[in-house]
Amino acid sequence: MAKFVYADNAGTTAMSKTALDAMLPYLTDYYGNPSSIYSLGRKSRAALDSAREKIASALNARPEEIFFTGGGTEADNWAIHAALEKMGKKGKHIVTSSIEHHAVGHTLAALEKNGYEVTYLPVDGNGQISLSELENAVRDDTVLVTIMMANNEIGTILPIAEIARIAKSKGALFHTDAVQAVGHIPVDVRALDADMLSLAAHKFRGPKGVGALFVKKGHAIPAFILGGGQERGRRSGTENVAGIVGMAAALEEAVQNMDGNIVKITKMRDRLIKELLKIPYSRLTGDPVNRLPGTASFVFECIEGEALVLSLDAKGVCASSGSACSSASLDPSHVLLAIGLKHEVAHGSLRLTVNEANTEDDIDYILDVLPPIISRLRDMSPLWEEKMNVRA
Amino acid sequence: MAKFVYADNAGTTAMSKTALDAMLPYLTDYYGNPSSIYSLGRKSRAALDSAREKIASALNARPEEIFFTGGGTEADNWAIHAALEKMGKKGKHIVTSSIEHHAVGHTLAALEKNGYEVTYLPVDGNGQISLSELENAVRDDTVLVTIMMANNEIGTILPIAEIARIAKSKGALFHTDAVQAVGHIPVDVRALDADMLSLAAHKFRGPKGVGALFVKKGHAIPAFILGGGQERGRRSGTENVAGIVGMAAALEEAVQNMDGNIVKITKMRDRLIKELLKIPYSRLTGDPVNRLPGTASFVFECIEGEALVLSLDAKGVCASSGSACSSASLDPSHVLLAIGLKHEVAHGSLRLTVNEANTEDDIDYILDVLPPIISRLRDMSPLWEEKMNVRA
C-alpha cells in the first residue's frame, strides 16, 4: 500500500485532535448565539471570551486587542484599510516588501489605482530587506509599513522588531502578516511593538475560515464589516463560535509545545535540506539561518514544479510549488523572482513544509521517492539534455 | 427535570445532523487546501464545486453566480459596497427600508457620512413598505435599492419581485438581504430578478461563520477581500471548506423538505399566536398573513422584554426580545419603532421562532410556562398597577 505523507503544512494543516475536540461541542450541543442573553447564548459568549484570552495570552497581548475575523486574508485587508482610514490626514504613502503574500500585495496594488503610493522594498537572495533601505523609504507622508513576519514560500523570517522600530520612529503605523509565524515561532506583540498583526487558524492546526487581527490598545481603528456590533463594533456578524474555539485550542497547544516542536521539526527540515541539496543543480531558497522550522524550499534546475508536485502526489506525497494560494497560476512566483531567480529556474521550485504531525519516517519516504522523480523528469527534459551537452 | 425548548431559531439554529455529518470529513480526513493541485487538494476543490452547485440549485441560480463569504453580514456589506463602486458614475443615492437588519442599516448609515444619500422608506403597522412610495423614491441618481426579503424581528415577508421590478425599471441595482428567508420559504432568484442576494448558513441549520452572496451573471462586481484569488478573485482567503459543505448540505435538506416543513412549522407558529394573543394587552407584531412560517412575535404591555427572556430561560425556554444581534442594547428595536409602536410598548417585545426541529410538545410547554411569567412580571410592575387603576 502506498504511503501518505502530508508535507504542505504552510498551505494548510490537518486539524489537531485538541482543536477538533474543542470545536465539536460548539457544532452540536452548544449552538447558542453569543449575543443572546439566555444561558445557551451565555455559554457561547463565555467560550468566545475564553478563546480571546487564550489567543491574547499566546501573543502576549490583552484580550481586548484581539478581533476575530474570517481568516488571515480578511485580517490583512482590514489592517491595511483601517490604517489608511485612520491615518488619512498624514498622507497616502505605504511601504511594504516585494515578497508579501497576495493578501497584502494585491490589496496594495488595488490601492495604487486609487491614489495611494506604494514603495516595494527589494529583498536580497535570502529574502531579507535592507533596514537602511527601509529607513530611507519611510517618509513624512508614510502612513503604514506592512511587512510579513515570515514568508510563506521560502520560509525567511524577517526582523520584525527592528522593522517596527524604524516604521514607528517615523510616525507610521506598523502591521505584520504573521500568518506563517504564529504557532510556529515565538510571537510577542509587546516585544515586536507591532500596531497590528494578522493570523490564520488553519496554519497552526486549527480550522479553515477563521483568523484574527491583533490591534494594539489605543488604536481605535475603523470597522471592516458593519452590522450587529459584534467584536466591539469592529467586525460584525454572528461569530463562528466553533471555529474560534478551535483556533484558540490549536494555538494554545502549539505554544505550549513550541519549544519541543521546534527542535523536532527543525531536525526533519534540516535533514530534507541536507539530503536534497545533494541533488545536482539544486538550491535552497530563503534564508539559510533565519527560516521557519518547518520550511524546506528548493529550486531544481530544468524541472517544472507542477510536474514535480503531481509526480510526488502519485507517490502519496503532498507538496507545493510556489505559494499554494496561487498554484493554479502558471506565472512564476513573485517571491522567487524577488530573490533574484530567473524565470526558468523559479519554475522548478518545490516547497516541503513539515510540522509536529510529521515523523522521521515521512522524511525517509520523501528522501526515497523524490530524487528518482527529479532524475526521471530531467531525463525527459530538453533543457536538461542541453545543459548536459554543454557541460560535456 | 426541567424541559429545554429552543425557540430562537431566527437568532441561530442547532445544526442539522445532515449538515454536521457532511462537514465532519472535511474537519478530519479531507483537510486539503482547495488551491492545491494534488489529490487531497482536488478533493476539497470538488467539495466546493458540489456545494456551489447545491446552493445554486436551491436558489434557481447558476453555480458561477454563488460566492462564498464569512456570513450574511459580510455578504450584505460586500453587496452594498460593490454596487456603489460599480454604479459610481450614475450617482450616490440609495433606497432602503426602515426595518433592515443592522448589516444593511449600519453600513448605509456609515455611507451617509461619506457623501452618499440614503432614503429610508417607512413601513406600515405590518412592516410593509408602500410600492408607490418606493416608485417615487427611486431617482435617476439612485444606484442601489436594498430591501430585505423577510424581517428578522417581526417575520414580515416583503414583495421582493415587485420591489425588484420597480428598482430595475429605474436603472438601479437591486439587492435583498434574504438571510431570514433562504431555507424557510421558496427563494428563486430568477423569479425575483434580484441582482444580488445574501444568505447565512446558520439560519437554516448550517454552521455559523459562513454565508454566500448571489450575484447575477453579467454583473462583474468588484472584489471585497483581495489576496490569493479564491472565489474567482472576488473573495480571497483559503476557503472554509467544512463550513461551505455544511451550508450546502443544510440548504439542500431544507429545500427538499420545505413544503412539509412549512405546514408543520406554520401550525406550531399559529398555535403560539392564537393562544398567546389571549393574554390581555398583547399584540402580534409583523404582517399577520405575509410572515415567515416560524416567527411568532409579540409585544406585551407593561413588560420588560429582557426580564421576560430571562424568566423563560429559567424555565428552559430560549427566546428573544427584539433582534438577537442587538439584544445587548437597551434601546428599543428600530424595527418595532418603525411599525409605529411607542417606546414603552416596544420594550415588551417577545420573539418565539420555531423550525422543523421543534415539536408540538415544545409549543405545549411554552404555552404552559409563558402566561404565568407574564402575570408575575406584571404583578411586580408599577406601570401595570397604574394601568389597572385607570381601568378600574
Boltz contact constraints between the chains, C-beta under 6 A:
constraints:
  - contact:
      token1: [A, 11]
      token2: [B, 33]
      max_distance: 6.0
  - contact:
      token1: [A, 11]
      token2: [B, 36]
      max_distance: 6.0
  - contact:
      token1: [A, 12]
      token2: [B, 33]
      max_distance: 6.0
  - contact:
      token1: [A, 14]
      token2: [B, 31]
      max_distance: 6.0
  - contact:
      token1: [A, 31]
      token2: [B, 14]
      max_distance: 6.0
  - contact:
      token1: [A, 33]
      token2: [B, 11]
      max_distance: 6.0
  - contact:
      token1: [A, 33]
      token2: [B, 12]
      max_distance: 6.0
  - contact:
      token1: [A, 33]
      token2: [B, 324]
      max_distance: 6.0
  - contact:
      token1: [A, 35]
      token2: [B, 324]
      max_distance: 6.0
  - contact:
      token1: [A, 35]
      token2: [B, 325]
      max_distance: 6.0
  - contact:
      token1: [A, 35]
      token2: [B, 327]
      max_distance: 6.0
  - contact:
      token1: [A, 36]
      token2: [B, 11]
      max_distance: 6.0
  - contact:
      token1: [A, 36]
      token2: [B, 324]
      max_distance: 6.0
  - contact:
      token1: [A, 37]
      token2: [B, 309]
      max_distance: 6.0
  - contact:
      token1: [A, 37]
      token2: [B, 327]
      max_distance: 6.0
  - contact:
      token1: [A, 38]
      token2: [B, 313]
      max_distance: 6.0
  - contact:
      token1: [A, 38]
      token2: [B, 318]
      max_distance: 6.0
  - contact:
      token1: [A, 39]
      token2: [B, 313]
      max_distance: 6.0
  - contact:
      token1: [A, 40]
      token2: [B, 318]
      max_distance: 6.0
  - contact:
      token1: [A, 70]
      token2: [B, 70]
      max_distance: 6.0
  - contact:
      token1: [A, 71]
      token2: [B, 237]
      max_distance: 6.0
  - contact:
      token1: [A, 73]
      token2: [B, 225]
      max_distance: 6.0
  - contact:
      token1: [A, 73]
      token2: [B, 227]
      max_distance: 6.0
  - contact:
      token1: [A, 73]
      token2: [B, 236]
      max_distance: 6.0
  - contact:
      token1: [A, 73]
      token2: [B, 237]
      max_distance: 6.0
  - contact:
      token1: [A, 74]
      token2: [B, 225]
      max_distance: 6.0
  - contact:
      token1: [A, 74]
      token2: [B, 237]
      max_distance: 6.0
  - contact:
      token1: [A, 77]
      token2: [B, 225]
      max_distance: 6.0
  - contact:
      token1: [A, 102]
      token2: [B, 227]
      max_distance: 6.0
  - contact:
      token1: [A, 102]
      token2: [B, 228]
      max_distance: 6.0
  - contact:
      token1: [A, 103]
      token2: [B, 227]
      max_distance: 6.0
  - contact:
      token1: [A, 106]
      token2: [B, 226]
      max_distance: 6.0
  - contact:
      token1: [A, 106]
      token2: [B, 227]
      max_distance: 6.0
  - contact:
      token1: [A, 107]
      token2: [B, 226]
      max_distance: 6.0
  - contact:
      token1: [A, 110]
      token2: [B, 226]
      max_distance: 6.0
  - contact:
      token1: [A, 208]
      token2: [B, 238]
      max_distance: 6.0
  - contact:
      token1: [A, 208]
      token2: [B, 240]
      max_distance: 6.0
  - contact:
      token1: [A, 208]
      token2: [B, 241]
      max_distance: 6.0
  - contact:
      token1: [A, 209]
      token2: [B, 240]
      max_distance: 6.0
  - contact:
      token1: [A, 209]
      token2: [B, 243]
      max_distance: 6.0
  - contact:
      token1: [A, 225]
      token2: [B, 73]
      max_distance: 6.0
  - contact:
      token1: [A, 225]
      token2: [B, 74]
      max_distance: 6.0
  - contact:
      token1: [A, 225]
      token2: [B, 77]
      max_distance: 6.0
  - contact:
      token1: [A, 226]
      token2: [B, 106]
      max_distance: 6.0
  - contact:
      token1: [A, 226]
      token2: [B, 107]
      max_distance: 6.0
  - contact:
      token1: [A, 226]
      token2: [B, 110]
      max_distance: 6.0
  - contact:
      token1: [A, 227]
      token2: [B, 73]
      max_distance: 6.0
  - contact:
      token1: [A, 227]
      token2: [B, 102]
      max_distance: 6.0
  - contact:
      token1: [A, 227]
      token2: [B, 103]
      max_distance: 6.0
  - contact:
      token1: [A, 227]
      token2: [B, 106]
      max_distance: 6.0
  - contact:
      token1: [A, 228]
      token2: [B, 102]
      max_distance: 6.0
  - contact:
      token1: [A, 228]
      token2: [B, 325]
      max_distance: 6.0
  - contact:
      token1: [A, 236]
      token2: [B, 73]
      max_distance: 6.0
  - contact:
      token1: [A, 237]
      token2: [B, 71]
      max_distance: 6.0
  - contact:
      token1: [A, 237]
      token2: [B, 73]
      max_distance: 6.0
  - contact:
      token1: [A, 237]
      token2: [B, 74]
      max_distance: 6.0
  - contact:
      token1: [A, 238]
      token2: [B, 208]
      max_distance: 6.0
  - contact:
      token1: [A, 240]
      token2: [B, 208]
      max_distance: 6.0
  - contact:
      token1: [A, 240]
      token2: [B, 209]
      max_distance: 6.0
  - contact:
      token1: [A, 241]
      token2: [B, 208]
      max_distance: 6.0
  - contact:
      token1: [A, 243]
      token2: [B, 209]
      max_distance: 6.0
  - contact:
      token1: [A, 309]
      token2: [B, 37]
      max_distance: 6.0
  - contact:
      token1: [A, 313]
      token2: [B, 38]
      max_distance: 6.0
  - contact:
      token1: [A, 313]
      token2: [B, 39]
      max_distance: 6.0
  - contact:
      token1: [A, 318]
      token2: [B, 38]
      max_distance: 6.0
  - contact:
      token1: [A, 318]
      token2: [B, 40]
      max_distance: 6.0
  - contact:
      token1: [A, 324]
      token2: [B, 33]
      max_distance: 6.0
  - contact:
      token1: [A, 324]
      token2: [B, 35]
      max_distance: 6.0
  - contact:
      token1: [A, 324]
      token2: [B, 36]
      max_distance: 6.0
  - contact:
      token1: [A, 325]
      token2: [B, 35]
      max_distance: 6.0
  - contact:
      token1: [A, 325]
      token2: [B, 228]
      max_distance: 6.0
  - contact:
      token1: [A, 326]
      token2: [B, 228]
      max_distance: 6.0
  - contact:
      token1: [A, 327]
      token2: [B, 35]
      max_distance: 6.0
  - contact:
      token1: [A, 327]
      token2: [B, 37]
      max_distance: 6.0
